[in-house]
Amino acid sequence: MVLGIVGIVFTLTICGAFAGAMLAVVGVTLGGVALAQYKTAEDQDGRGMATAGVVLSIVTLSIGVILTLLFWCGAFASAW
C-alpha cells in the first residue's frame, strides 16, 4: 500500500510519471505476492491492506502510463 501511495505522489508531482509508474509495478508485484500468501495462511490479518495496495498501484500505473504517453506525444508533436 505504501508503494501505491508514494507512486501516486511521485506521479502527480515534479518527480515524474515514469518514476511513479516504476514504483507501481513493484507495488503490484509485491501486493500480488502478499495476496497469494493470504490464500494459504488463514491466521494472518491484512488481506484488505494487500488488496488496497494492489488497487492503488494499478491506479498509479495507469495514471503514470497515460501521463508518460501524453508527454511523449506532446514532445513529438512539437518537434514537427
Backbone as JSON, one array per atom type, in Angstrom:
{
  "sequence": "MVLGIVGIVFTLTICGAFAGAMLAVVGVTLGGVALAQYKTAEDQDGRGMATAGVVLSIVTLSIGVILTLLFWCGAFASAW",
  "N": [[0.82, -1.18, 0.0], [1.98, 1.18, 0.68], [3.78, 1.68, -1.41], [1.98, 2.2, -3.47], [0.79, 4.59, -2.59], [3.04, 6.31, -2.42], [3.81, 6.16, -5.07], [1.64, 7.42, -6.38], [1.96, 10.01, -5.38], [4.49, 10.61, -6.46], [3.84, 10.43, -9.17], [2.03, 12.52, -9.56], [3.45, 14.79, -8.9], [6.45, 16.75, -9.24], [8.36, 14.81, -9.52], [7.89, 12.98, -11.49], [6.07, 11.04, -13.89], [7.06, 8.68, -14.84], [8.76, 7.62, -12.83], [6.86, 7.19, -10.83], [5.3, 5.26, -12.09], [7.09, 3.14, -12.23], [7.41, 2.54, -9.52], [4.82, 1.7, -9.06], [4.7, -0.68, -10.51], [6.36, -2.32, -8.98], [4.83, -2.26, -6.65], [2.44, -3.58, -7.45], [3.47, -6.09, -7.97], [4.53, -6.92, -5.44], [2.19, -6.71, -3.92], [0.61, -8.66, -5.15], [2.08, -10.93, -4.44], [1.71, -10.84, -1.68], [-1.09, -11.19, -1.52], [-1.27, -13.78, -2.51], [0.01, -15.16, -0.47], [-1.81, -14.79, 1.59], [-3.88, -16.4, 0.8], [-3.05, -18.95, 1.39], [-2.44, -18.91, 4.12], [-4.37, -18.91, 6.97], [-4.53, -17.62, 9.4], [-3.55, -15.04, 9.33], [-3.77, -11.49, 9.36], [-4.65, -8.62, 7.37], [-5.34, -8.78, 4.72], [-6.99, -6.96, 3.46], [-5.38, -4.69, 3.4], [-3.41, -5.53, 1.61], [-4.95, -5.85, -0.7], [-5.82, -3.2, -1.07], [-3.34, -2.04, -1.58], [-2.65, -3.23, -4.04], [-4.72, -2.24, -5.65], [-4.3, 0.58, -5.47], [-1.77, 0.67, -6.61], [-2.29, -0.2, -9.22], [-3.97, 1.85, -10.11], [-2.14, 3.98, -9.93], [-0.23, 3.1, -11.77], [-1.7, 3.16, -14.18], [-2.31, 5.92, -14.37], [0.29, 6.94, -14.49], [1.23, 5.78, -16.9], [-0.53, 6.95, -18.75], [0.07, 9.72, -18.4], [2.79, 9.69, -19.13], [2.63, 8.87, -21.82], [1.16, 11.05, -22.84], [3.03, 13.07, -22.44], [5.15, 12.25, -24.15], [3.83, 12.24, -26.61], [3.22, 14.94, -26.84], [5.82, 15.97, -26.92], [6.81, 14.89, -29.3], [4.99, 15.98, -31.09], [5.52, 18.69, -30.96], [7.97, 18.77, -32.14], [7.54, 18.49, -34.82]],
  "CA": [[0.0, 0.0, 0.0], [2.88, 2.33, 0.75], [4.29, 1.94, -2.76], [0.89, 2.82, -4.23], [0.65, 5.99, -2.15], [4.23, 7.04, -2.86], [3.75, 6.22, -6.53], [0.68, 8.47, -6.76], [2.6, 11.29, -5.09], [5.53, 10.82, -7.48], [3.22, 10.61, -10.47], [1.34, 13.8, -9.65], [4.33, 15.9, -8.56], [7.54, 17.03, -10.16], [9.26, 13.66, -9.63], [7.68, 12.39, -12.8], [5.15, 9.93, -14.04], [7.82, 7.45, -15.08], [9.19, 7.09, -11.53], [5.67, 6.68, -10.17], [4.89, 4.02, -12.76], [8.03, 2.07, -11.82], [7.02, 2.16, -8.16], [3.56, 0.98, -9.14], [4.99, -2.05, -10.96], [6.85, -3.02, -7.79], [3.7, -2.39, -5.74], [1.55, -4.63, -7.94], [4.16, -7.37, -7.78], [4.56, -7.27, -4.01], [0.81, -6.91, -3.48], [0.19, -9.97, -5.63], [2.73, -11.93, -3.59], [1.03, -10.82, -0.38], [-2.41, -11.82, -1.66], [-1.06, -15.23, -2.66], [0.33, -15.69, 0.86], [-3.03, -14.79, 2.4], [-4.73, -17.51, 0.4], [-2.6, -20.18, 2.03], [-2.4, -18.76, 5.58], [-5.69, -18.49, 7.43], [-4.47, -16.91, 10.66], [-2.94, -13.73, 9.16], [-4.63, -10.35, 9.04], [-4.05, -7.68, 6.45], [-5.73, -9.02, 3.33], [-7.53, -5.69, 2.95], [-4.24, -3.81, 3.11], [-2.78, -6.02, 0.38], [-5.86, -5.52, -1.79], [-5.74, -1.76, -1.27], [-2.06, -1.77, -2.21], [-2.72, -3.62, -5.45], [-5.62, -1.3, -6.34], [-3.59, 1.85, -5.58], [-0.67, 0.53, -7.56], [-2.86, -0.27, -10.57], [-4.4, 3.21, -10.44], [-0.93, 4.75, -10.15], [0.37, 2.65, -13.02], [-2.48, 3.66, -15.31], [-2.1, 7.36, -14.45], [1.66, 7.15, -14.94], [1.34, 5.44, -18.32], [-1.25, 7.98, -19.5], [0.84, 10.96, -18.38], [4.01, 9.5, -19.91], [2.25, 8.9, -23.23], [0.81, 12.43, -23.19], [4.27, 13.83, -22.51], [5.88, 11.9, -25.35], [3.06, 12.71, -27.77], [3.44, 16.38, -26.92], [7.2, 16.23, -27.31], [6.96, 14.59, -30.73], [4.15, 16.9, -31.86], [6.18, 19.99, -31.03], [9.14, 18.64, -33.0], [7.13, 18.59, -36.22]],
  "C": [[0.87, 1.25, 0.0], [3.42, 2.68, -0.63], [3.22, 2.57, -3.65], [0.72, 4.28, -3.88], [1.84, 6.82, -2.62], [4.25, 7.18, -4.37], [2.8, 7.28, -7.02], [1.29, 9.84, -6.51], [3.67, 11.59, -6.13], [4.91, 11.13, -8.83], [2.62, 12.01, -10.61], [2.2, 15.0, -9.27], [5.46, 15.99, -9.57], [8.46, 15.83, -10.36], [9.07, 12.91, -10.94], [6.79, 11.17, -12.8], [5.88, 8.62, -14.24], [8.27, 6.81, -13.77], [8.0, 6.51, -10.77], [5.19, 5.37, -10.78], [5.82, 2.86, -12.37], [7.73, 1.61, -10.39], [5.73, 1.36, -8.17], [3.76, -0.46, -9.6], [5.48, -2.89, -9.78], [5.71, -3.25, -6.81], [2.72, -3.48, -6.16], [2.17, -6.0, -7.72], [4.13, -7.81, -6.33], [3.16, -7.48, -3.44], [0.26, -8.25, -3.93], [0.81, -11.1, -4.82], [2.04, -12.0, -2.24], [-0.34, -11.47, -0.45], [-2.29, -13.33, -1.83], [-0.73, -15.86, -1.31], [-0.91, -15.74, 1.75], [-3.98, -15.9, 2.01], [-4.34, -18.79, 1.12], [-2.62, -20.1, 3.56], [-3.73, -18.19, 6.07], [-5.62, -17.6, 8.67], [-3.86, -15.51, 10.54], [-3.99, -12.69, 8.82], [-3.91, -9.48, 8.01], [-4.38, -7.91, 4.99], [-6.28, -7.75, 2.7], [-6.43, -4.7, 2.6], [-3.56, -4.23, 1.81], [-3.65, -5.69, -0.83], [-5.82, -4.03, -2.1], [-4.42, -1.38, -1.95], [-2.05, -2.11, -3.68], [-3.58, -2.63, -6.23], [-4.94, 0.06, -6.52], [-2.46, 1.77, -6.59], [-1.17, 0.46, -8.99], [-3.33, 1.11, -11.01], [-3.18, 4.09, -10.75], [-0.28, 4.38, -11.47], [-0.38, 3.19, -14.22], [-2.32, 5.17, -15.47], [-0.71, 7.66, -14.98], [1.84, 6.86, -16.42], [0.64, 6.5, -19.17], [-0.46, 9.28, -19.55], [2.14, 10.85, -19.18], [3.71, 9.53, -21.4], [1.88, 10.31, -23.68], [2.06, 13.29, -23.32], [5.01, 13.54, -23.8], [5.14, 12.32, -26.61], [3.22, 14.21, -27.95], [4.83, 16.73, -27.36], [7.4, 15.97, -28.8], [6.14, 15.54, -31.59], [4.81, 18.27, -31.98], [7.42, 19.96, -31.91], [8.77, 18.77, -34.47], [6.82, 20.01, -36.51]]
}
